[in-house]
C-alpha cells in the first residue's frame, strides 16, 4: 500500500499519533515538575564522610607542600595564628605563632636538603561541630648529600586541630610527638 502524501495524519498513524504526542507532553511535564520539587533529605553520614576526607586532605596537603618545598602552598593550609608545638623546629615549647613564622622556619630547615619525603598513615579523624581533630603517624626521610650523614630519618606522630573556614579546612593547632 502506497502512503497518501495528501493526508499527513495517515502517515503519523492517524489518531494514535495524536495520543502519543499527548502522552509525550504529559511525560515531559511530569519530569519537569519532579525536577523542581525538593528531593529527599541527604543522609547526614555522607556529609561526615566528605568532611573527614577534606580534613585528611588538608593535613596531607601540608606534608606534600613541605616535600615539594612549595612554601606558598604550605602556608595556605594554616590559619593566621597557630597553636604550635614542635620543639625541634621552634624552641620555647608550645606557643601561638603566625603561619608565616612556621613556614619560614620549615623553609630554613628543609631548604638546604636535596630531597625531603614525608609519609603519613594510621589517620584517626574526628569531625565535630566546632572543628576536627587528627592524629597520624609520620616517617620523614631527609637527603642532604653535603652532610656527613647524608640521609636522616625521623619517626613520630602529629596531632592537629582544624577549623572550617569559608575556603576550606585550616590547621589552627599542630603538635609533633616523637
Secondary structure, DSSP 8 states (H G I E B T S, - for coil): ----TT-HHHHTTTHHHHHHHHHHHHHHHHHHHHHHS------HHHHHHHHHHHHHHHHHHHHHHHHHT-HHHHHTTEEEEEEEE-TTTSSSSSEEEEHHHHHHHHHHHHHT-SEEEEEEEEEEEEEETTEEEEEEEEEEEEE-TTSSS-EEEEEEEEEEEEEEETTEEEEEEEEEE-
